Amino acid sequence: MPGFLDRELLKGENGQWTDIAHWGTMDHALKAIDHVMKLPLCLAYFGYIDDTTLQMMHFALSQKCP
């Protein structure tokens, strides 16, 4: 997908999951939403997510440390 950099899947001690996708630009991230909702593989992945607890958020990088 245009602008996709990488993805991280994290699990907290409380059992909460966080899925972080990194994109080249905010525009890439926003356009990807429409695209992935049409891909069978992505839809299958989303089927494992309890959508009653789902929160989708977008953040702009303010600082990156080495």
N, C-alpha and C positions, 0 to 999 in steps of 0.2 A: 504494500500500500504506500502511496506517496507520502513521504515525510515520517514514516514509522522508524523509530530508532531502536527501541528495545522494550521489554516488559519485565516487571518484577511481581511475584506472587508472595505475599507475606502472611504469616499466621501468628496471631498474638497468643499469649498464654491463656487468655480467656476464650479461645476458640474462634475469635473474630478474624475474618480474612480481609486482606486489602490487596487489590489488583491494581498495579500502577503501570500505565503505558506512557512511554516517553515519545514525544513527537517533535519534529523539527520546528513547527510553528503551531500556534493556536488554531490557525485556519485549517491546517492538516488534521488536527484532532477533531475539530467540529465536522469537517467533511467526512471523516472516517465513520462517524456514527451512522449516517445514512447507508454507507457502503456495507458495513459489517452486518447490519440488520437484514441483509439480503443474501448472506453467505451461509450455506447449510452447515459448514463446520463451526462457524461462530454461533449459530443458533443452537447447535447441539451443546456447545460449551455453556452457553447462557442457561440451558436447561438444568444445569447443576446448581444454579444460583437461586437462593430463596429471595424472590423479588419483593417480599414483604419487608426485608431488611436492607435492600439495595439502596445505595446512595451513589449517584454519579455526580462527580464534581470535576471542574477544570481549574487548574492553577497555572499561573505564569511563573517561571523560574525567576527568582529574585537574586539568588547567589548560589554558586557551585564551588565547593571546596575540594581541593585535591586529596 
